[in-house]
Amino acid sequence: MANLEHLTLLKAGAVTWVKWRQQNPQIKLDLSAADLKGDNLRGADLQEVNLNKVDLSHALLVRANLKSADLSGANLHQATLIEANLTAANFSVANLSSAVLTQANLSHANLIGSDLSQANLQSAVIFNANLIGTDLRDANLRDADLGTAQLMRTNLCFANLMGANLIAANLSEAILHAAELMGTYLYQTNLYKANLTQAHLSGAYLLRANLREADLRGANLSWANLSRANLAGANLQGANLRGANLQDANLIGVNFQDTIMPDFYKRV
């Protein structure tokens, strides 16, 4: 439970809170399980604070500093975290559904098992974050930086990843059904056994990507760069590969039934 003194200081306002923190830098702050629903915490310094199971639903946290804070199990449903510093924060099994995280910094954050469904993460920095098993259904990740992020078994159905950076990210066994990946950077990305059925990958950069045993039925890969990609055992039934670059790609055991092939392969 939250330390009542710490909670009272936070409720007293930003000036009192900041002054007390500056005078007591050695004290570990505990606001766990506090009810902060709808509170205005714009720009608040909550770095390294224990916010385990706190209720911050509908709270205003624009440009707040939550670096290395413990928000495991917290409720941040529809919270506003625009440009917030969330570096290395712990959001394991937290509820961030419909939260606004545009341009937030989530690099190195722990988001294992969290709910980010319908969240707005446009242009967010999520570099090297742990999102294993995270729910990102219908999330907006347009132009987000997810380089080297761990996204194994993540649910990205209908997510918008247009222009996102997923270079060297691990998306093995992730669900990307009908996801928008047009122009997305997937260089050396691990998509082993990923579900990409009906995904929109037109113009995607998949050079050296691992798509071994991936399910790409009905996917649109027109003009995608699949040079040196590993597609061994992938299912491309009914996929569109018009204009795609398959130079030096591993196509052993690929299912090409009803696939629209590049013009070069039509001539061979």
Contacts in CASP RR format, 6 or more apart in sequence:
PFRMAT RR
TARGET T0000
AUTHOR 0000-0000-0000
METHOD contacts of the structure
MODEL  1
MANLEHLTLLKAGAVTWVKWRQQNPQIKLDLSAADLKGDNLRGADLQEVN
LNKVDLSHALLVRANLKSADLSGANLHQATLIEANLTAANFSVANLSSAV
LTQANLSHANLIGSDLSQANLQSAVIFNANLIGTDLRDANLRDADLGTAQ
LMRTNLCFANLMGANLIAANLSEAILHAAELMGTYLYQTNLYKANLTQAH
LSGAYLLRANLREADLRGANLSWANLSRANLAGANLQGANLRGANLQDAN
LIGVNFQDTIMPDFYKRV
1 32 0 8 1.000
1 33 0 8 1.000
2 30 0 8 1.000
2 31 0 8 1.000
2 32 0 8 1.000
2 33 0 8 1.000
2 34 0 8 1.000
2 54 0 8 1.000
3 29 0 8 1.000
3 30 0 8 1.000
3 31 0 8 1.000
6 29 0 8 1.000
6 30 0 8 1.000
6 31 0 8 1.000
7 31 0 8 1.000
7 34 0 8 1.000
9 16 0 8 1.000
9 17 0 8 1.000
9 20 0 8 1.000
10 17 0 8 1.000
10 31 0 8 1.000
10 36 0 8 1.000
10 41 0 8 1.000
10 44 0 8 1.000
14 43 0 8 1.000
14 44 0 8 1.000
17 44 0 8 1.000
17 45 0 8 1.000
18 45 0 8 1.000
21 29 0 8 1.000
21 45 0 8 1.000
28 48 0 8 1.000
28 50 0 8 1.000
29 46 0 8 1.000
29 48 0 8 1.000
29 49 0 8 1.000
29 50 0 8 1.000
30 49 0 8 1.000
30 50 0 8 1.000
31 46 0 8 1.000
31 49 0 8 1.000
31 50 0 8 1.000
31 51 0 8 1.000
31 54 0 8 1.000
32 50 0 8 1.000
32 51 0 8 1.000
32 52 0 8 1.000
32 53 0 8 1.000
32 54 0 8 1.000
32 70 0 8 1.000
33 52 0 8 1.000
33 53 0 8 1.000
33 54 0 8 1.000
33 55 0 8 1.000
34 51 0 8 1.000
34 54 0 8 1.000
34 55 0 8 1.000
35 54 0 8 1.000
35 55 0 8 1.000
36 54 0 8 1.000
36 55 0 8 1.000
36 56 0 8 1.000
36 59 0 8 1.000
37 55 0 8 1.000
37 56 0 8 1.000
37 57 0 8 1.000
37 58 0 8 1.000
37 59 0 8 1.000
37 75 0 8 1.000
38 56 0 8 1.000
38 57 0 8 1.000
38 58 0 8 1.000
38 59 0 8 1.000
38 60 0 8 1.000
39 56 0 8 1.000
39 59 0 8 1.000
39 60 0 8 1.000
40 59 0 8 1.000
40 60 0 8 1.000
41 56 0 8 1.000
41 59 0 8 1.000
41 60 0 8 1.000
41 61 0 8 1.000
41 64 0 8 1.000
42 60 0 8 1.000
42 61 0 8 1.000
42 62 0 8 1.000
42 63 0 8 1.000
42 64 0 8 1.000
43 61 0 8 1.000
43 62 0 8 1.000
43 63 0 8 1.000
43 64 0 8 1.000
43 65 0 8 1.000
44 61 0 8 1.000
44 64 0 8 1.000
44 65 0 8 1.000
45 64 0 8 1.000
45 65 0 8 1.000
46 64 0 8 1.000
46 65 0 8 1.000
46 66 0 8 1.000
46 69 0 8 1.000
47 65 0 8 1.000
47 66 0 8 1.000
47 67 0 8 1.000
47 68 0 8 1.000
47 69 0 8 1.000
47 85 0 8 1.000
48 67 0 8 1.000
48 68 0 8 1.000
48 69 0 8 1.000
49 66 0 8 1.000
49 69 0 8 1.000
49 70 0 8 1.000
50 69 0 8 1.000
50 70 0 8 1.000
51 66 0 8 1.000
51 69 0 8 1.000
51 70 0 8 1.000
51 71 0 8 1.000
51 74 0 8 1.000
52 70 0 8 1.000
52 71 0 8 1.000
52 72 0 8 1.000
52 73 0 8 1.000
52 74 0 8 1.000
53 72 0 8 1.000
53 73 0 8 1.000
53 74 0 8 1.000
53 75 0 8 1.000
54 71 0 8 1.000
54 74 0 8 1.000
54 75 0 8 1.000
55 74 0 8 1.000
55 75 0 8 1.000
56 71 0 8 1.000
56 74 0 8 1.000
56 75 0 8 1.000
56 76 0 8 1.000
56 79 0 8 1.000
57 75 0 8 1.000
57 76 0 8 1.000
57 77 0 8 1.000
57 78 0 8 1.000
57 79 0 8 1.000
57 95 0 8 1.000
58 77 0 8 1.000
58 78 0 8 1.000
58 79 0 8 1.000
59 76 0 8 1.000
59 79 0 8 1.000
59 80 0 8 1.000
60 79 0 8 1.000
60 80 0 8 1.000
61 79 0 8 1.000
61 80 0 8 1.000
61 81 0 8 1.000
61 84 0 8 1.000
62 80 0 8 1.000
62 81 0 8 1.000
62 82 0 8 1.000
62 83 0 8 1.000
62 84 0 8 1.000
63 82 0 8 1.000
63 83 0 8 1.000
63 84 0 8 1.000
63 85 0 8 1.000
64 81 0 8 1.000
64 84 0 8 1.000
64 85 0 8 1.000
65 84 0 8 1.000
65 85 0 8 1.000
66 84 0 8 1.000
66 85 0 8 1.000
66 86 0 8 1.000
66 89 0 8 1.000
67 85 0 8 1.000
67 86 0 8 1.000
67 87 0 8 1.000
67 88 0 8 1.000
67 89 0 8 1.000
68 87 0 8 1.000
68 88 0 8 1.000
68 89 0 8 1.000
69 86 0 8 1.000
69 89 0 8 1.000
69 90 0 8 1.000
70 89 0 8 1.000
70 90 0 8 1.000
71 89 0 8 1.000
71 90 0 8 1.000
71 91 0 8 1.000
71 94 0 8 1.000
72 90 0 8 1.000
72 91 0 8 1.000
72 92 0 8 1.000
72 93 0 8 1.000
72 94 0 8 1.000
73 91 0 8 1.000
73 92 0 8 1.000
73 93 0 8 1.000
73 94 0 8 1.000
73 95 0 8 1.000
74 91 0 8 1.000
74 94 0 8 1.000
74 95 0 8 1.000
75 94 0 8 1.000
75 95 0 8 1.000
76 94 0 8 1.000
76 95 0 8 1.000
76 96 0 8 1.000
76 99 0 8 1.000
77 95 0 8 1.000
77 96 0 8 1.000
77 97 0 8 1.000
77 98 0 8 1.000
77 99 0 8 1.000
78 97 0 8 1.000
78 98 0 8 1.000
78 99 0 8 1.000
78 100 0 8 1.000
79 96 0 8 1.000
79 99 0 8 1.000
79 100 0 8 1.000
80 99 0 8 1.000
80 100 0 8 1.000
81 99 0 8 1.000
81 100 0 8 1.000
81 101 0 8 1.000
81 104 0 8 1.000
82 100 0 8 1.000
82 101 0 8 1.000
82 102 0 8 1.000
82 103 0 8 1.000
82 104 0 8 1.000
83 102 0 8 1.000
83 103 0 8 1.000
83 104 0 8 1.000
84 101 0 8 1.000
84 104 0 8 1.000
84 105 0 8 1.000
85 104 0 8 1.000
85 105 0 8 1.000
86 101 0 8 1.000
86 104 0 8 1.000
86 105 0 8 1.000
86 106 0 8 1.000
86 109 0 8 1.000
87 105 0 8 1.000
87 106 0 8 1.000
87 107 0 8 1.000
87 108 0 8 1.000
87 109 0 8 1.000
88 107 0 8 1.000
88 108 0 8 1.000
88 109 0 8 1.000
88 110 0 8 1.000
89 106 0 8 1.000
89 109 0 8 1.000
89 110 0 8 1.000
90 109 0 8 1.000
90 110 0 8 1.000
91 109 0 8 1.000
91 110 0 8 1.000
91 111 0 8 1.000
91 114 0 8 1.000
92 110 0 8 1.000
92 111 0 8 1.000
92 112 0 8 1.000
92 113 0 8 1.000
92 114 0 8 1.000
93 112 0 8 1.000
93 113 0 8 1.000
93 114 0 8 1.000
94 111 0 8 1.000
94 114 0 8 1.000
94 115 0 8 1.000
95 114 0 8 1.000
95 115 0 8 1.000
96 114 0 8 1.000
96 115 0 8 1.000
96 116 0 8 1.000
96 119 0 8 1.000
97 115 0 8 1.000
97 116 0 8 1.000
97 117 0 8 1.000
97 118 0 8 1.000
97 119 0 8 1.000
97 135 0 8 1.000
98 117 0 8 1.000
98 118 0 8 1.000
98 119 0 8 1.000
99 116 0 8 1.000
99 119 0 8 1.000
99 120 0 8 1.000
100 119 0 8 1.000
100 120 0 8 1.000
101 119 0 8 1.000
101 120 0 8 1.000
101 121 0 8 1.000
101 124 0 8 1.000
102 120 0 8 1.000
102 121 0 8 1.000
102 122 0 8 1.000
102 123 0 8 1.000
102 124 0 8 1.000
103 122 0 8 1.000
103 123 0 8 1.000
103 124 0 8 1.000
103 125 0 8 1.000
104 121 0 8 1.000
104 124 0 8 1.000
104 125 0 8 1.000
105 124 0 8 1.000
105 125 0 8 1.000
106 121 0 8 1.000
106 124 0 8 1.000
106 125 0 8 1.000
106 126 0 8 1.000
106 129 0 8 1.000
107 125 0 8 1.000
107 126 0 8 1.000
107 127 0 8 1.000
107 128 0 8 1.000
107 129 0 8 1.000
108 127 0 8 1.000
108 128 0 8 1.000
108 129 0 8 1.000
109 126 0 8 1.000
109 129 0 8 1.000
109 130 0 8 1.000
110 129 0 8 1.000
110 130 0 8 1.000
111 129 0 8 1.000
111 130 0 8 1.000
111 131 0 8 1.000
111 134 0 8 1.000
112 130 0 8 1.000
112 131 0 8 1.000
112 132 0 8 1.000
112 133 0 8 1.000
112 134 0 8 1.000
113 132 0 8 1.000
113 133 0 8 1.000
113 134 0 8 1.000
113 135 0 8 1.000
114 131 0 8 1.000
114 134 0 8 1.000
114 135 0 8 1.000
115 134 0 8 1.000
115 135 0 8 1.000
116 134 0 8 1.000
116 135 0 8 1.000
116 136 0 8 1.000
116 139 0 8 1.000
117 135 0 8 1.000
117 136 0 8 1.000
117 137 0 8 1.000
117 138 0 8 1.000
117 139 0 8 1.000
118 137 0 8 1.000
118 138 0 8 1.000
118 139 0 8 1.000
119 136 0 8 1.000
119 139 0 8 1.000
119 140 0 8 1.000
120 139 0 8 1.000
120 140 0 8 1.000
121 139 0 8 1.000
121 140 0 8 1.000
121 141 0 8 1.000
121 144 0 8 1.000
122 140 0 8 1.000
122 141 0 8 1.000
122 142 0 8 1.000
122 143 0 8 1.000
122 144 0 8 1.000
123 142 0 8 1.000
123 143 0 8 1.000
123 144 0 8 1.000
124 141 0 8 1.000
124 144 0 8 1.000
124 145 0 8 1.000
125 144 0 8 1.000
125 145 0 8 1.000
126 141 0 8 1.000
126 144 0 8 1.000
126 145 0 8 1.000
126 146 0 8 1.000
126 147 0 8 1.000
126 149 0 8 1.000
127 145 0 8 1.000
127 146 0 8 1.000
127 147 0 8 1.000
127 148 0 8 1.000
127 149 0 8 1.000
128 147 0 8 1.000
128 148 0 8 1.000
128 149 0 8 1.000
129 146 0 8 1.000
129 149 0 8 1.000
129 150 0 8 1.000
130 149 0 8 1.000
130 150 0 8 1.000
131 149 0 8 1.000
131 150 0 8 1.000
131 151 0 8 1.000
131 154 0 8 1.000
132 150 0 8 1.000
132 151 0 8 1.000
132 152 0 8 1.000
132 153 0 8 1.000
132 154 0 8 1.000
133 151 0 8 1.000
133 152 0 8 1.000
133 153 0 8 1.000
133 154 0 8 1.000
133 155 0 8 1.000
134 151 0 8 1.000
134 154 0 8 1.000
134 155 0 8 1.000
135 154 0 8 1.000
135 155 0 8 1.000
136 154 0 8 1.000
136 155 0 8 1.000
136 156 0 8 1.000
136 159 0 8 1.000
137 155 0 8 1.000
137 156 0 8 1.000
137 157 0 8 1.000
137 158 0 8 1.000
137 159 0 8 1.000
138 157 0 8 1.000
138 158 0 8 1.000
138 159 0 8 1.000
139 156 0 8 1.000
139 159 0 8 1.000
139 160 0 8 1.000
140 159 0 8 1.000
140 160 0 8 1.000
141 159 0 8 1.000
141 160 0 8 1.000
141 161 0 8 1.000
141 164 0 8 1.000
142 160 0 8 1.000
142 161 0 8 1.000
142 162 0 8 1.000
142 163 0 8 1.000
142 164 0 8 1.000
143 162 0 8 1.000
143 163 0 8 1.000
143 164 0 8 1.000
144 161 0 8 1.000
144 164 0 8 1.000
144 165 0 8 1.000
145 164 0 8 1.000
145 165 0 8 1.000
146 164 0 8 1.000
146 165 0 8 1.000
146 166 0 8 1.000
146 169 0 8 1.000
147 165 0 8 1.000
147 166 0 8 1.000
147 167 0 8 1.000
147 168 0 8 1.000
147 169 0 8 1.000
148 167 0 8 1.000
148 168 0 8 1.000
148 169 0 8 1.000
149 166 0 8 1.000
149 169 0 8 1.000
149 170 0 8 1.000
150 169 0 8 1.000
150 170 0 8 1.000
151 169 0 8 1.000
151 170 0 8 1.000
151 171 0 8 1.000
151 174 0 8 1.000
152 170 0 8 1.000
152 171 0 8 1.000
152 172 0 8 1.000
152 173 0 8 1.000
152 174 0 8 1.000
153 172 0 8 1.000
153 173 0 8 1.000
153 174 0 8 1.000
153 175 0 8 1.000
154 171 0 8 1.000
154 174 0 8 1.000
154 175 0 8 1.000
155 174 0 8 1.000
155 175 0 8 1.000
156 171 0 8 1.000
156 174 0 8 1.000
156 175 0 8 1.000
156 176 0 8 1.000
156 179 0 8 1.000
157 175 0 8 1.000
157 176 0 8 1.000
157 177 0 8 1.000
157 178 0 8 1.000
157 179 0 8 1.000
158 177 0 8 1.000
158 178 0 8 1.000
158 179 0 8 1.000
158 180 0 8 1.000
159 176 0 8 1.000
159 179 0 8 1.000
159 180 0 8 1.000
160 179 0 8 1.000
160 180 0 8 1.000
161 179 0 8 1.000
161 180 0 8 1.000
161 181 0 8 1.000
161 184 0 8 1.000
162 180 0 8 1.000
162 181 0 8 1.000
162 182 0 8 1.000
162 183 0 8 1.000
162 184 0 8 1.000
163 182 0 8 1.000
163 183 0 8 1.000
163 184 0 8 1.000
163 185 0 8 1.000
164 181 0 8 1.000
164 184 0 8 1.000
164 185 0 8 1.000
165 185 0 8 1.000
166 184 0 8 1.000
166 185 0 8 1.000
166 186 0 8 1.000
166 189 0 8 1.000
167 185 0 8 1.000
167 186 0 8 1.000
167 187 0 8 1.000
167 188 0 8 1.000
167 189 0 8 1.000
168 187 0 8 1.000
168 188 0 8 1.000
168 189 0 8 1.000
168 190 0 8 1.000
169 186 0 8 1.000
169 189 0 8 1.000
169 190 0 8 1.000
170 189 0 8 1.000
170 190 0 8 1.000
171 189 0 8 1.000
171 190 0 8 1.000
171 191 0 8 1.000
171 194 0 8 1.000
172 190 0 8 1.000
172 191 0 8 1.000
172 192 0 8 1.000
172 193 0 8 1.000
172 194 0 8 1.000
173 192 0 8 1.000
173 193 0 8 1.000
173 194 0 8 1.000
173 195 0 8 1.000
174 191 0 8 1.000
174 194 0 8 1.000
174 195 0 8 1.000
175 194 0 8 1.000
175 195 0 8 1.000
176 194 0 8 1.000
176 195 0 8 1.000
176 196 0 8 1.000
176 199 0 8 1.000
177 195 0 8 1.000
177 196 0 8 1.000
177 197 0 8 1.000
177 198 0 8 1.000
177 199 0 8 1.000
178 197 0 8 1.000
178 198 0 8 1.000
178 199 0 8 1.000
178 200 0 8 1.000
179 196 0 8 1.000
179 199 0 8 1.000
179 200 0 8 1.000
180 199 0 8 1.000
180 200 0 8 1.000
181 199 0 8 1.000
181 200 0 8 1.000
181 201 0 8 1.000
181 204 0 8 1.000
182 200 0 8 1.000
182 201 0 8 1.000
182 202 0 8 1.000
182 203 0 8 1.000
182 204 0 8 1.000
183 201 0 8 1.000
183 202 0 8 1.000
183 203 0 8 1.000
183 204 0 8 1.000
183 205 0 8 1.000
184 201 0 8 1.000
184 204 0 8 1.000
184 205 0 8 1.000
185 204 0 8 1.000
185 205 0 8 1.000
186 204 0 8 1.000
186 205 0 8 1.000
186 206 0 8 1.000
186 209 0 8 1.000
187 205 0 8 1.000
187 206 0 8 1.000
187 207 0 8 1.000
187 208 0 8 1.000
187 209 0 8 1.000
188 207 0 8 1.000
188 208 0 8 1.000
188 209 0 8 1.000
188 210 0 8 1.000
189 206 0 8 1.000
189 209 0 8 1.000
189 210 0 8 1.000
190 209 0 8 1.000
190 210 0 8 1.000
191 209 0 8 1.000
191 210 0 8 1.000
191 211 0 8 1.000
191 214 0 8 1.000
192 210 0 8 1.000
192 211 0 8 1.000
192 212 0 8 1.000
192 213 0 8 1.000
192 214 0 8 1.000
193 212 0 8 1.000
193 213 0 8 1.000
193 214 0 8 1.000
193 215 0 8 1.000
194 211 0 8 1.000
194 214 0 8 1.000
194 215 0 8 1.000
195 214 0 8 1.000
195 215 0 8 1.000
196 214 0 8 1.000
196 215 0 8 1.000
196 216 0 8 1.000
196 219 0 8 1.000
197 215 0 8 1.000
197 216 0 8 1.000
197 217 0 8 1.000
197 218 0 8 1.000
197 219 0 8 1.000
198 217 0 8 1.000
198 218 0 8 1.000
198 219 0 8 1.000
199 216 0 8 1.000
199 219 0 8 1.000
199 220 0 8 1.000
200 219 0 8 1.000
200 220 0 8 1.000
201 219 0 8 1.000
201 220 0 8 1.000
201 221 0 8 1.000
201 224 0 8 1.000
202 220 0 8 1.000
202 221 0 8 1.000
202 222 0 8 1.000
202 223 0 8 1.000
202 224 0 8 1.000
203 222 0 8 1.000
203 223 0 8 1.000
203 224 0 8 1.000
203 225 0 8 1.000
204 221 0 8 1.000
204 224 0 8 1.000
204 225 0 8 1.000
205 224 0 8 1.000
205 225 0 8 1.000
206 224 0 8 1.000
206 225 0 8 1.000
206 226 0 8 1.000
206 229 0 8 1.000
207 225 0 8 1.000
207 226 0 8 1.000
207 227 0 8 1.000
207 228 0 8 1.000
207 229 0 8 1.000
208 227 0 8 1.000
208 228 0 8 1.000
208 229 0 8 1.000
208 230 0 8 1.000
209 226 0 8 1.000
209 229 0 8 1.000
209 230 0 8 1.000
210 229 0 8 1.000
210 230 0 8 1.000
211 226 0 8 1.000
211 229 0 8 1.000
211 230 0 8 1.000
211 231 0 8 1.000
211 234 0 8 1.000
212 230 0 8 1.000
212 231 0 8 1.000
212 232 0 8 1.000
212 233 0 8 1.000
212 234 0 8 1.000
212 250 0 8 1.000
213 232 0 8 1.000
213 233 0 8 1.000
213 234 0 8 1.000
214 231 0 8 1.000
214 234 0 8 1.000
214 235 0 8 1.000
215 234 0 8 1.000
215 235 0 8 1.000
216 234 0 8 1.000
216 235 0 8 1.000
216 236 0 8 1.000
216 239 0 8 1.000
217 235 0 8 1.000
217 236 0 8 1.000
217 237 0 8 1.000
217 238 0 8 1.000
217 239 0 8 1.000
218 237 0 8 1.000
218 238 0 8 1.000
218 239 0 8 1.000
218 240 0 8 1.000
219 236 0 8 1.000
219 239 0 8 1.000
219 240 0 8 1.000
220 239 0 8 1.000
220 240 0 8 1.000
221 236 0 8 1.000
221 239 0 8 1.000
221 240 0 8 1.000
221 241 0 8 1.000
221 244 0 8 1.000
222 240 0 8 1.000
222 241 0 8 1.000
222 242 0 8 1.000
222 243 0 8 1.000
222 244 0 8 1.000
222 260 0 8 1.000
223 242 0 8 1.000
223 243 0 8 1.000
223 244 0 8 1.000
224 241 0 8 1.000
224 244 0 8 1.000
224 245 0 8 1.000
225 244 0 8 1.000
225 245 0 8 1.000
226 244 0 8 1.000
226 245 0 8 1.000
226 246 0 8 1.000
226 249 0 8 1.000
227 245 0 8 1.000
227 246 0 8 1.000
227 247 0 8 1.000
227 248 0 8 1.000
227 249 0 8 1.000
228 247 0 8 1.000
228 248 0 8 1.000
228 249 0 8 1.000
229 246 0 8 1.000
229 249 0 8 1.000
229 250 0 8 1.000
230 249 0 8 1.000
230 250 0 8 1.000
231 249 0 8 1.000
231 250 0 8 1.000
231 251 0 8 1.000
231 254 0 8 1.000
232 250 0 8 1.000
232 251 0 8 1.000
232 252 0 8 1.000
232 253 0 8 1.000
232 254 0 8 1.000
233 252 0 8 1.000
233 253 0 8 1.000
233 254 0 8 1.000
233 255 0 8 1.000
234 253 0 8 1.000
234 254 0 8 1.000
234 255 0 8 1.000
235 254 0 8 1.000
235 255 0 8 1.000
236 254 0 8 1.000
236 255 0 8 1.000
236 256 0 8 1.000
236 259 0 8 1.000
237 255 0 8 1.000
237 256 0 8 1.000
237 257 0 8 1.000
237 258 0 8 1.000
237 259 0 8 1.000
238 257 0 8 1.000
238 258 0 8 1.000
238 259 0 8 1.000
238 260 0 8 1.000
239 259 0 8 1.000
239 260 0 8 1.000
240 259 0 8 1.000
240 260 0 8 1.000
241 259 0 8 1.000
241 260 0 8 1.000
241 261 0 8 1.000
241 262 0 8 1.000
242 260 0 8 1.000
242 261 0 8 1.000
242 262 0 8 1.000
242 263 0 8 1.000
243 262 0 8 1.000
243 263 0 8 1.000
244 262 0 8 1.000
245 262 0 8 1.000
246 262 0 8 1.000
246 265 0 8 1.000
END
